[in-house]
Structure formats: C-alpha cells, structure tokens
Amino acid sequence: MARMKFVCDAERCIECNGCVTACKNEHEVPWGVNRRRVVTLNDGVPGEKSISVACMHCSDAPCMAVCPVNCFYRTDEGVVLHDKDVCIGCGYCSYACPFGAPQFPSQGTFGVRGKMDKCTFCAGGPEANGSQAEFEKYGRNRLAEGKLPVCAEMCSTKALIAGDGDVVADIFRNRVLRRGKGAEVWGWGTAYGSKQAGQPGVTAPEGAKS
Amino acid sequence: MKKIIFTVVLVAGLSACGDQPQALETSTKDSAAYTGTGKAFVNQDWKQGDKASWESQLKARNQYGQNDYTRMN
C-alpha cells in the first residue's frame, strides 16, 4: 500500500463546506477549531476556484521537523499524527505548516493556547484504537474501522478524494482523461514548478483548456 | 606503560566528542490501523487484524465510494 493522500479537484469543488461540517460532526471538534477549511480564489468572479484544505500528511512534514518536543509521528500508511500528551502548545508547527493545518483550541485547561489539534486522516491518535480516550482527544478512528476519511466520503461532488495514494492518483488521472482538462491540481505549479501542472504567471496558449 | 595509559586516556577523551543521534524520533507508539478497534461498529467487509484484507477493503471502498466513473458506467 502506498501512502495515504488527499487530493482536491478544483474543477469539482463547489464550496459547499460539506467536508468541513462532516469533519466537525464526526470528531466533535470544538467551537473555533477547523481541521478542514474550504479556500476560494477570486470569490464571486466567474471562474473562481475552490479547494478543501486540511493537513496534507506531508512525506517530509515541516511540523515534525520544528516540533521541539517531537510529539509528531508517522504511521506505516504515511499519516502524520501527534501525541497531545507530549504537545506543549508552543505553536511552532503552526508557523511551519504551509497549509495552516495546526489549530489551537481557545477553550479548556490551557486557555487561549491549547494543545494543537489537526486533521488525523480519521486515524485517531496513540491511544487504543476506537477507545473513548482516543475519541475525546483526536476524534473517531475510521481507518481502524475499515473506512476512509469522512470528509472525502461525504463530498457530494467527489471533488475531495482520500485514500491510498496510488488509487487516488488513478481516480484523478482517469477523471482528467475523461473530461480532457483540469490536470493542474491547484497550487502544484507553484509548489513543484511542474510544467505539466502549469506554471504560475505563464499565459496559457490560445485554445488551451483550463 | 606510559604509552598504554596515554592511548587509553586519548581514546576516552575522543569518546566525549561523539555526537548524540539527531534523527527525528518519537517515543509515541500507536497500534496499526489494520488491527481494528475490536468492536462491532466497523465495516464488516474485512477481518480485523488481517492487514491484507484491510488494504484490499480500503482500495475497494476508494473505488466504489469515490470513483464515480466506475459507479455510473
């Protein structure tokens, strides 16, 4: 099995925020904490693009690199998780993360600087799989139930795909081939400088799709 | 004799120059997802604890749940 990955198809996302709602409901995430958000560029302008963003479970995670107490760990499936018993709520991961994934609850024992909370790819935390302690700290462990992240499974347009990286890539590739456009996953041109994914600031040739 | 003592002191002194391992490691242990929750409230299409069946279950779920081309056609 490849690493677990998310991909959001900007051609399909309709900014319904169903993924955000599903995530908050499934994990009973506290008020003020959004593990997942929908970001829209050129909102209100024809041709606007939206994507759903959460922790991307980076292969070389910057949060992991900067954490002074090493509270992060990576599962065999490539899911980046953290141990709230070790986290000191310093916020370094928040500055390091390019996606704004780390969230800090403003209510609870630690006041305005609570222990970090983020998307777990519905994989829970270090507590026993499916236990009450795990649910209270990290939310539901759907992977251990043989299910995929609820945000992707609830997505009405199937813009958000989550699962085994190979399968996710295959579904997306097939989709792009069928519709004949939209291969440029939002932000990839900027992040990786890929010509195939489209370079930022370069005018597309006349007649080119998307 | 002096040479031996000098060598021993030298080796002992050099050992102080050793670097501590700086690899990113955490002491946190988590049980693998394929081990399941041990509860009934799981998808029934796989056997808890069986890694191969867990993987194939997730791949199948990916296809029938998120690949609408296979669902429609």
Contacts between the chains, C-beta under 8 A, distances in Angstrom:
chain1	res1	chain2	res2	distance
A	1	B	55	4.8
A	1	B	58	7.8
A	1	B	59	8.0
A	64	B	24	6.1
A	65	B	24	6.8
A	70	B	24	6.8
A	70	B	25	6.7
A	70	B	26	4.6
A	70	B	27	7.7
A	71	B	26	6.9
A	71	B	28	7.3
A	72	B	26	6.5
A	73	B	26	4.5
A	73	B	28	4.8
A	73	B	30	6.7
A	75	B	30	6.4
A	75	B	32	7.2
A	75	B	33	7.0
A	76	B	32	6.0
A	77	B	33	6.7
A	81	B	30	6.7
A	83	B	26	7.1
A	83	B	28	4.3
A	86	B	26	7.6
A	86	B	28	6.7
A	123	B	33	6.0
A	125	B	30	7.1
A	126	B	28	4.9
A	126	B	29	6.5
A	126	B	30	4.5
A	128	B	31	6.9
A	129	B	31	5.6
A	129	B	33	7.1
A	129	B	35	6.4
A	129	B	36	6.7
A	129	B	37	4.7
A	129	B	38	7.5
A	130	B	36	7.8
A	130	B	37	2.8
A	130	B	38	6.8
A	130	B	39	5.5
A	130	B	41	7.9
A	141	B	33	7.3
A	141	B	37	6.6
A	143	B	33	4.0
A	143	B	58	7.8
A	144	B	33	4.6
A	144	B	34	7.8
A	144	B	35	7.0
A	144	B	36	5.6
A	144	B	37	5.0
A	144	B	42	7.5
A	145	B	36	7.5
A	145	B	37	6.0
A	145	B	41	6.8
A	145	B	42	4.1
A	145	B	43	6.0
A	146	B	36	7.5
A	146	B	42	5.5
A	146	B	43	3.6
A	146	B	45	6.7
A	146	B	46	4.9
A	146	B	54	6.2
A	146	B	57	5.0
A	146	B	58	6.9
A	146	B	61	7.5
A	147	B	42	7.9
A	147	B	43	5.7
A	147	B	61	7.0
A	148	B	58	6.5
A	148	B	61	5.8
A	148	B	62	6.6
A	148	B	65	6.9
A	148	B	66	7.7
A	152	B	66	6.3
A	153	B	65	5.8
A	153	B	66	7.4
A	155	B	66	8.0
A	158	B	66	5.6
A	158	B	67	7.9
A	158	B	68	5.4
A	161	B	62	7.8
A	161	B	66	5.1
A	162	B	66	7.6
A	163	B	58	6.1
A	163	B	59	7.5
A	163	B	61	7.5
A	163	B	62	4.1
A	163	B	66	7.0
A	164	B	55	7.6
A	164	B	58	6.3
A	164	B	59	5.8
A	164	B	62	6.4
A	167	B	59	5.4
A	167	B	62	4.5
A	167	B	63	7.0
A	168	B	62	7.1
A	171	B	62	7.1
A	171	B	63	7.6
A	171	B	66	6.1
A	171	B	67	4.5
A	174	B	67	7.2
A	174	B	69	5.9
A	175	B	69	7.0
A	178	B	69	6.4
